[in-house]
Amino acid sequence: MGNRESQRTRPCPSRLLGFHRATQRERHSDSRRRSSHSQLPIPDSRFPAPMQLALFDFDHTVTTCDTYARFLRQVASPEQRAAARWQVGPWVAGYRLGLVSAPRLRARVTRLVFTGRALDEMQTHGASYARTDLPGVLRPEVMRRIDWHQAQGHEVVLVSGSLDLYLQPWCTQHGLSLICNRLEHAAGRLTGRYADGDCGPHKAAQIRLRYTLAQYDCVHAYGDSREDRPMLALAQQRWYRGQQLH
């Protein structure tokens, strides 16, 4: 039971290079997520508070899909896709058996795709992905909630285990602060490693490093996965898969 629960941290990493086909159960779960998010109400704007912080997960909270997996599939070369079957395949099997964690598998696939790639080339891919692909997978009701927080003068932060290559240009476009996975680079080349470790399992710790939460009158948090629960625990107003937690 514990292994099964732990695998719900993020969408299955075996999807990252196209290994995975969604099961009927997963499709039903995605449908329920879309339905619950569509009911997300806009708060009453008569009572704005000047010092409030709003924290948003990205994949499956702001979006309808796993943007990290889609981006990896776009930038992976044919050679990398072929190599993935023997370099990553055994790790996928271990993940399904509960022997390999989701963060370890993500790190493995990230190393395979990005090691030695030119930083400027990947930044160009990321900017294009943010501009052309992300608009089609955003949840309109969650974007309205982000707009509402910004209109009230709240600080809005995207907190994600996805990559800075496309999240940074997207956040700049929308006026959001960002905490996410940043890829390490040296001499203009990516090393295939995260610069500061995998942010995904450590969102709450990264938020505490960046923000003094006691100075805010209210903290809001929005998430969809087990990985988001420590972040939700920091907030007075918590939303999980479109439903408010009390």
C-alpha positions as CSV (number, residue, x, y, z in Angstrom):
1,M,0.0,0.0,0.0
2,G,2.8,2.4,0.9
3,N,4.6,1.9,-2.4
4,R,1.4,2.4,-4.4
5,E,0.7,5.7,-2.6
6,S,4.2,7.0,-3.1
7,Q,4.0,6.5,-6.8
8,R,1.2,9.0,-7.0
9,T,3.7,11.8,-6.3
10,R,3.7,13.0,-9.9
11,P,2.3,11.4,-13.2
12,C,4.2,8.2,-13.9
13,P,7.8,9.1,-15.0
14,S,7.6,6.2,-17.5
15,R,5.7,8.6,-19.7
16,L,8.7,10.9,-20.0
17,L,10.1,9.4,-23.3
18,G,6.8,7.7,-24.4
19,F,7.0,4.4,-22.5
20,H,3.6,4.8,-20.9
21,R,0.1,4.5,-22.1
22,A,-2.6,5.9,-19.8
23,T,-4.8,3.2,-18.2
24,Q,-8.6,3.5,-17.9
25,R,-8.2,4.4,-14.2
26,E,-5.7,7.2,-15.0
27,R,-8.0,8.6,-17.7
28,H,-10.9,8.5,-15.2
29,S,-8.7,10.3,-12.6
30,D,-7.7,13.0,-15.1
31,S,-11.4,13.5,-16.0
32,R,-12.3,13.9,-12.4
33,R,-9.5,16.5,-11.9
34,R,-10.8,18.5,-14.9
35,S,-14.3,18.4,-13.5
36,S,-13.3,19.5,-10.0
37,H,-11.1,22.3,-11.3
38,S,-13.9,23.7,-13.4
39,Q,-15.9,24.4,-10.3
40,L,-13.1,26.5,-8.6
41,P,-14.8,29.7,-7.4
42,I,-13.4,33.2,-7.5
43,P,-13.0,34.6,-4.0
44,D,-15.0,37.6,-2.7
45,S,-12.9,40.6,-3.7
46,R,-14.5,42.9,-1.1
47,F,-11.9,42.0,1.5
48,P,-8.4,42.3,0.0
49,A,-5.4,41.9,2.2
50,P,-2.2,43.7,1.3
51,M,0.3,41.1,2.5
52,Q,-0.8,37.7,1.1
53,L,1.1,35.0,-0.7
54,A,-0.3,32.6,-3.3
55,L,1.6,29.4,-4.1
56,F,0.6,27.4,-7.2
57,D,1.9,24.0,-8.4
58,F,2.1,23.9,-12.2
59,D,1.6,20.4,-13.8
60,H,-2.0,19.2,-13.4
61,T,-2.9,22.3,-11.2
62,V,-2.4,25.2,-13.6
63,T,-2.2,22.9,-16.6
64,T,-4.2,19.8,-17.7
65,C,-1.1,17.6,-18.3
66,D,2.5,16.8,-17.4
67,T,4.4,19.6,-19.2
68,Y,7.8,18.2,-18.1
69,A,7.2,14.9,-19.9
70,R,6.0,16.6,-23.1
71,F,9.0,18.9,-23.2
72,L,11.5,16.0,-22.7
73,R,9.9,14.2,-25.6
74,Q,10.1,17.2,-27.8
75,V,13.8,17.9,-27.2
76,A,15.1,14.3,-27.0
77,S,17.0,13.2,-30.1
78,P,16.2,10.0,-32.0
79,E,19.4,8.5,-30.6
80,Q,18.4,9.4,-27.0
81,R,15.0,7.9,-27.6
82,A,16.6,4.7,-28.7
83,A,19.1,4.7,-25.8
84,A,16.3,5.3,-23.3
85,R,14.9,1.8,-23.9
86,W,17.9,0.1,-22.4
87,Q,19.3,3.0,-20.2
88,V,15.9,3.9,-18.6
89,G,13.8,0.8,-19.2
90,P,15.1,-1.2,-16.2
91,W,14.5,1.9,-14.0
92,V,11.0,2.1,-15.2
93,A,10.5,-1.6,-14.3
94,G,11.9,-0.8,-10.8
95,Y,9.6,2.2,-10.4
96,R,6.6,0.0,-11.2
97,L,7.7,-2.5,-8.6
98,G,8.2,0.2,-6.0
99,L,12.0,-0.2,-6.0
100,V,12.9,3.1,-7.6
101,S,11.4,6.4,-6.5
102,A,9.9,8.9,-8.9
103,P,12.6,11.6,-8.2
104,R,15.4,9.1,-9.0
105,L,13.7,8.1,-12.3
106,R,13.1,11.7,-13.3
107,A,16.8,12.5,-12.6
108,R,17.9,9.6,-14.7
109,V,15.8,10.6,-17.7
110,T,16.9,14.3,-17.3
111,R,20.5,13.2,-17.4
112,L,19.9,11.2,-20.5
113,V,18.2,14.0,-22.4
114,F,20.2,17.0,-21.3
115,T,23.8,16.0,-20.7
116,G,26.1,17.8,-23.1
117,R,23.3,19.8,-24.8
118,A,24.0,23.5,-25.6
119,L,22.4,25.8,-23.0
120,D,21.4,28.4,-25.5
121,E,19.8,25.8,-27.8
122,M,17.7,24.4,-24.9
123,Q,16.8,27.9,-23.8
124,T,15.5,28.6,-27.3
125,H,13.5,25.4,-27.2
126,G,12.1,26.3,-23.8
127,A,11.1,29.8,-24.8
128,S,9.3,28.4,-27.9
129,Y,7.6,25.7,-25.8
130,A,6.3,28.3,-23.3
131,R,5.1,30.5,-26.2
132,T,3.4,27.9,-28.4
133,D,2.6,24.8,-26.4
134,L,1.7,26.0,-22.9
135,P,-1.2,28.2,-23.8
136,G,-3.2,25.2,-25.1
137,V,-2.9,23.2,-21.8
138,L,-3.7,26.0,-19.2
139,R,-6.8,25.7,-17.1
140,P,-8.8,28.9,-17.6
141,E,-10.4,28.8,-14.2
142,V,-7.0,28.6,-12.5
143,M,-5.6,31.3,-14.7
144,R,-8.6,33.5,-13.5
145,R,-7.6,32.7,-9.9
146,I,-4.0,33.8,-10.6
147,D,-5.3,37.0,-12.2
148,W,-7.5,37.6,-9.1
149,H,-4.6,37.2,-6.7
150,Q,-2.5,39.6,-8.8
151,A,-5.4,42.1,-8.9
152,Q,-5.5,42.1,-5.1
153,G,-1.8,42.9,-4.9
154,H,-0.9,39.4,-3.6
155,E,2.5,37.9,-4.4
156,V,2.0,34.9,-6.7
157,V,4.6,32.2,-6.9
158,L,4.8,29.1,-9.2
159,V,6.3,26.2,-7.3
160,S,7.1,23.3,-9.5
161,G,9.3,20.3,-10.1
162,S,9.3,21.1,-13.8
163,L,12.1,23.0,-15.6
164,D,13.3,26.6,-15.6
165,L,14.0,26.3,-19.4
166,Y,10.3,26.9,-20.2
167,L,8.8,28.0,-16.8
168,Q,11.0,31.1,-16.5
169,P,9.9,32.7,-19.8
170,W,6.3,31.7,-19.0
171,C,6.4,33.2,-15.5
172,T,8.1,36.4,-16.8
173,Q,5.3,36.7,-19.3
174,H,2.6,36.4,-16.6
175,G,4.4,38.4,-13.9
176,L,4.9,35.4,-11.5
177,S,7.8,34.6,-9.2
178,L,9.2,31.1,-9.7
179,I,10.6,28.2,-7.6
180,C,11.5,25.2,-9.8
181,N,14.1,22.8,-11.0
182,R,17.0,24.6,-12.6
183,L,19.5,22.7,-14.7
184,E,23.2,22.9,-14.0
185,H,25.5,24.2,-16.8
186,A,29.2,24.8,-17.3
187,A,31.0,26.5,-20.3
188,G,27.7,26.8,-22.1
189,R,26.7,23.1,-21.8
190,L,24.2,21.4,-19.6
191,T,25.6,18.8,-17.2
192,G,22.3,16.8,-17.0
193,R,22.0,17.5,-13.3
194,Y,19.8,19.8,-11.3
195,A,21.7,22.8,-10.0
196,D,20.2,22.6,-6.5
197,G,18.8,19.1,-6.4
198,D,15.2,18.1,-7.3
199,C,12.8,20.7,-6.1
200,G,9.8,18.5,-6.4
201,P,9.9,16.6,-3.1
202,H,11.3,19.7,-1.3
203,K,8.8,22.5,-2.3
204,A,8.0,23.5,1.3
205,A,11.7,23.8,2.2
206,Q,12.4,25.9,-0.8
207,I,9.5,28.2,0.0
208,R,10.7,28.7,3.5
209,L,14.2,29.5,2.3
210,R,12.8,32.2,-0.1
211,Y,9.9,33.7,2.0
212,T,9.3,34.7,5.7
213,L,5.8,33.2,5.9
214,A,5.1,35.0,9.2
215,Q,5.0,38.3,7.5
216,Y,2.0,37.4,5.4
217,D,-1.5,37.9,6.7
218,C,-2.6,34.9,4.7
219,V,-0.9,32.2,2.6
220,H,-2.9,30.4,-0.2
221,A,-1.7,27.2,-1.8
222,Y,-3.0,25.1,-4.8
223,G,-1.8,21.6,-5.6
224,D,-2.9,18.3,-7.0
225,S,-0.4,15.6,-5.8
226,R,1.1,14.0,-2.7
227,E,4.3,15.9,-3.5
228,D,2.3,19.2,-2.9
229,R,0.9,18.3,0.5
230,P,3.9,19.8,2.5
231,M,3.4,23.0,0.6
232,L,-0.4,23.0,1.3
233,A,0.4,22.5,5.0
234,L,2.1,26.0,5.0
235,A,-1.1,27.7,4.0
236,Q,-4.2,28.9,5.7
237,Q,-6.2,28.6,2.5
238,R,-5.5,25.3,0.8
239,W,-6.9,23.9,-2.4
240,Y,-6.3,20.3,-3.6
241,R,-7.5,19.3,-7.1
242,G,-9.9,22.2,-7.1
243,Q,-11.5,21.5,-3.8
244,Q,-10.9,23.6,-0.7
245,L,-9.5,21.8,2.3
246,H,-10.7,22.7,5.8
